[in-house]
Amino acid sequence: MSGMKQRDLQLKDWGVAPPKNSMWPVWAGMVGAAAIGGVSFLVAFRLLNGQWSLVSPVAFILGWLIVSAVRFRDPGKRWLKVHSARPPASGEAARLMNVVRGLSDDLGIPAPRVLIIDGGPPNLMVTGGRRAAVAVRKSFAEEASRTETEAAVAFCLGRIASGEARRTTALLTGSPMRPQRVGLSLDVVAVSITRYPPGLIKALERCEPATGRDAALWFCGAPPTHDEASERIEALADL
C-alpha cells in the first residue's frame, strides 16, 4: 500500500476526511502556465523589437519569475505577520511543542510550524499554505493545562489534515467568498483524536472569541465565522 493511502486510512481512523484529490488544479496549472508563457513571449518580443534570437530566453526568464512568485507565495504569512507571530525562544512553550509533535505523529501528518503571539487573550490561530502554522497566544501557552492544550491543538491539526485550514486561509486572502463556519463539526474531529471532550470544553471556556477580518482562522471565535462557544460547549457535554 502506498504511503499516501496509508496516511488517508490513518486520517479516517481519527475522524478526519483526507483532502479530496481532483484534476482541476492540474488543468488550472496547465492553462496558467500556457497563459504566462504566451504573455511573457509577447512582452519579450515587444521589449526586444522582434529580435527573435533573444525573445525565447527572455520570455523563459520572465515566465519563470512570475511562476516562482505565485508558487512560493504563502497566504498564511500575511495573517501571522498582522499578529507579530514569532518562533518560540529556546526552551519556551516546551509542552506545547511536545503536544504538537506527538499529535502530528499520531495523525501521520508533518508537524506544522509553531509560533507564539505575545499579546491578547488566550486563543490559537491556524493557517494553511506552503507550510501550515499554529500560532498560539502566549497567555494560552502559559495558562492552559495539558489536556486543554491537547484538545485545542487537536482541533487545529484536524483543520490542517482535512485541508480546511488551507482553503480558509486562501479564501480570506484572495476571495470574496465566505469560508465555512467553524465549530461543531471540527470539535467532533478534535474529540475523535483526544477521546476527551472535557479538555476541549475547558479550552473553549478559557479562550476569548476572536472577531475581525481573520476570525475564521482562530480556534475560538464569535458568529458569524464560528458557532457560539456556548453551543459548542453544550454539544460537547453531550458526547
C-alpha positions in Angstrom: 0.0 0.0 0.0 1.4 3.4 -0.9 2.3 5.9 1.8 -0.5 8.3 0.6 -3.1 5.6 1.0 -1.8 4.6 4.4 -2.0 8.3 5.5 -5.5 8.6 4.3 -6.6 5.5 6.1 -5.0 6.8 9.3 -6.8 10.1 9.0 -10.1 8.3 8.5 -9.4 6.3 11.7 -9.1 9.7 13.6 -12.4 11.0 12.1 -10.6 13.4 9.6 -11.6 13.3 6.0 -8.5 13.3 3.8 -8.2 16.1 1.3 -10.0 15.2 -1.9 -8.0 14.5 -5.0 -9.0 16.5 -8.0 -7.7 17.1 -11.5 -8.8 20.7 -11.6 -5.5 22.0 -10.1 -3.6 20.2 -12.8 -5.7 21.6 -15.6 -5.6 25.1 -14.0 -1.9 24.8 -13.7 -1.5 23.9 -17.4 -3.8 26.7 -18.5 -2.0 29.2 -16.2 1.4 28.1 -17.5 0.3 28.4 -21.1 -1.1 31.9 -20.4 2.0 33.0 -18.6 4.2 31.7 -21.4 2.2 33.5 -24.0 2.2 36.8 -22.2 5.9 36.5 -21.4 6.7 35.8 -25.1 4.7 38.8 -26.3 6.3 41.1 -23.7 9.8 39.9 -24.6 9.0 40.3 -28.3 7.9 43.9 -27.8 10.8 44.8 -25.5 13.4 43.4 -27.9 11.7 44.9 -31.0 11.3 41.5 -32.6 14.8 40.2 -32.2 13.9 36.5 -32.4 17.2 35.2 -31.2 16.7 36.8 -27.8 12.9 36.5 -27.4 12.8 32.9 -26.2 15.3 33.1 -23.4 13.9 36.4 -22.1 10.4 35.0 -22.3 11.5 32.0 -20.3 13.1 34.1 -17.6 10.0 36.3 -17.3 7.7 33.3 -17.1 9.9 31.6 -14.5 10.0 34.7 -12.3 6.2 35.0 -12.5 5.6 31.3 -11.8 8.0 31.4 -8.9 6.4 34.4 -7.3 2.9 32.7 -7.4 4.2 29.3 -6.4 6.0 30.4 -3.3 3.5 32.9 -2.1 2.3 31.9 1.4 -1.2 33.3 2.1 -0.9 32.5 5.8 2.2 34.6 6.2 0.1 37.8 5.9 -2.2 36.9 8.9 0.7 35.7 11.0 2.5 39.0 10.4 -0.5 41.0 11.4 -0.3 39.5 14.9 3.5 39.6 15.1 3.7 35.8 15.5 7.2 34.6 16.2 9.1 31.4 16.7 9.4 30.3 20.4 12.6 31.2 22.2 14.9 28.5 23.3 13.1 26.4 25.9 9.9 28.4 25.6 6.5 26.6 25.3 8.2 23.2 25.6 4.9 21.4 26.5 3.1 23.0 23.5 5.9 21.9 21.1 5.8 18.4 22.5 2.0 18.2 22.1 2.1 19.4 18.5 4.8 16.9 17.6 3.1 14.0 19.3 -0.4 14.6 17.9 1.1 15.2 14.4 2.8 11.9 14.6 -0.4 10.2 15.7 -2.3 11.7 12.7 0.5 10.9 10.3 1.0 14.4 9.1 4.0 16.7 9.1 4.2 18.9 12.2 3.2 22.5 11.4 5.2 25.5 12.4 4.5 26.5 16.0 4.6 30.3 16.6 3.9 32.5 19.6 1.8 35.6 19.7 2.8 37.7 22.7 -0.3 39.9 23.2 -4.0 39.3 23.6 -6.3 36.9 25.5 -5.9 33.1 25.2 -6.6 31.7 21.8 -4.9 29.8 18.9 -4.7 30.6 15.2 -4.2 28.0 12.4 -3.1 28.9 8.9 -2.6 26.8 5.8 -0.4 27.4 2.8 3.0 26.3 1.7 3.5 25.2 5.2 0.8 25.1 7.8 1.3 27.0 11.1 -0.3 27.0 14.5 0.1 30.4 16.3 -0.6 30.3 20.0 -1.2 33.3 22.2 1.4 33.3 25.0 -1.4 33.6 27.6 -2.9 30.3 26.4 0.5 28.5 26.2 1.4 29.5 29.8 -2.0 29.1 31.4 -3.7 26.1 29.8 -3.4 22.6 31.2 -2.0 19.8 29.2 -5.5 18.4 28.4 -6.7 21.8 27.3 -3.6 22.2 25.1 -4.0 18.8 23.6 -7.7 19.5 22.8 -7.0 22.9 21.1 -4.0 21.6 19.2 -6.0 18.6 18.0 -8.7 21.0 16.7 -6.1 22.9 14.8 -4.4 19.8 13.4 -7.8 18.4 12.3 -8.3 21.6 10.2 -4.9 21.2 8.7 -5.2 17.5 8.0 -8.6 17.9 6.3 -7.4 20.8 4.1 -9.9 23.1 5.7 -7.2 25.4 7.1 -5.6 25.8 3.6 -9.0 26.6 2.0 -10.0 29.1 4.7 -6.6 30.9 4.5 -6.8 31.1 0.7 -10.4 32.4 0.8 -9.6 35.1 3.4 -6.5 36.2 1.4 -7.8 36.5 -2.1 -11.5 35.7 -2.5 -14.8 37.4 -1.6 -16.3 34.0 -0.8 -17.1 33.3 2.9 -15.3 30.3 4.5 -17.4 27.6 6.1 -18.5 28.2 9.7 -16.0 26.9 12.3 -17.3 25.0 15.2 -19.3 21.9 16.0 -18.1 19.6 13.1 -14.5 20.4 13.8 -15.0 19.9 17.5 -16.1 16.3 16.8 -12.9 15.8 14.8 -10.8 17.1 17.7 -12.6 14.9 20.3 -12.1 11.9 18.0 -8.4 12.5 18.3 -8.1 13.1 22.0 -11.1 11.0 23.2 -11.6 13.5 26.0 -14.4 16.1 25.5 -13.8 17.8 28.9 -10.4 19.0 27.7 -12.0 20.8 24.7 -14.7 22.3 26.9 -12.1 23.7 29.3 -10.1 25.1 26.3 -13.2 26.9 24.9 -14.0 28.3 28.3 -10.5 29.7 28.7 -10.4 31.4 25.3 -12.0 34.7 24.3 -13.8 34.6 21.0 -11.9 36.3 18.1 -13.6 38.8 15.9 -12.5 40.7 12.8 -11.3 40.0 9.3 -9.3 36.9 10.2 -11.6 35.5 12.8 -12.2 32.3 10.8 -8.6 31.3 11.4 -9.0 31.1 15.2 -9.9 28.2 17.4 -12.5 30.2 19.3 -14.4 32.9 17.5 -17.7 34.8 17.5 -20.5 34.4 15.0 -20.9 34.6 12.1 -17.5 32.9 11.5 -18.0 30.5 14.4 -20.7 28.7 16.1 -21.4 30.2 19.5 -18.9 28.9 22.1 -21.8 28.2 24.5 -23.4 26.0 21.8 -20.2 24.2 21.2 -19.7 23.5 24.9 -23.2 22.3 25.3 -22.8 19.9 22.4 -19.5 18.6 23.7 -21.1 18.0 27.2 -23.5 15.5 25.5 -20.7 13.4 23.9 
